Amino acid sequence: MNHSIPTLRTERLTLRPLAMADFPAYRDFMASPRSTGVGGPYDLPSTWGVFCHDLANWHFFGHGALMIDLGETGECIGQIGINHGPLFPEKELGWLLYEGHEGRGYAAEAAVALRDWAFETLNLPTLVSYVSPQNRKSAAVAERIGGTLDPLAPRSDPEDLVYRYHQVKTA
């Protein structure tokens, strides 16, 4: 399969394909305690594997991760993605922000853009976000963008909260 990777723009952000130049900041985030919400901290080989996985999803499934850049400066501030495959029971909308960029609405803005792209382009009826109960900031983002708790949804980690987003069809 050969799927093109989109670039999406919002009022303040550019969501774009991963590039090798993104790896150092990504590596630093994944090695830090801040990465516990995405299964970390990770060592270098594991971080490289996750980075490659995030890109490979585009080839296998037609969706994957995009880096989040500030539109005004071009600074890369994190990542947004739709995960799938053997690690995820359903297509999952996930995000991470680098230190110093939380609390400004960037995660929600990026998540809405990628969620809406997925609903329109992939014609998905739903998406989910798997959130650790300790990660209140991500739970708040999921709720802010319309996610509702789905206690019956399948999950790899039985402790995770599952927020479900439904595609809203307009007439």
PyMOL commands that set and color helices and strands:
alter all, ss='L'
color gray80, all
select helices_A, chain A and resi 20-31+33-38+44-61+106-121+136-144
alter helices_A, ss='H'
color red, helices_A
select strands_A, chain A and resi 8-9+13-16+65-70+76-83+92-97+126-131+148-149+161-166
alter strands_A, ss='S'
color yellow, strands_A
deselect
rebuild
show_as cartoon
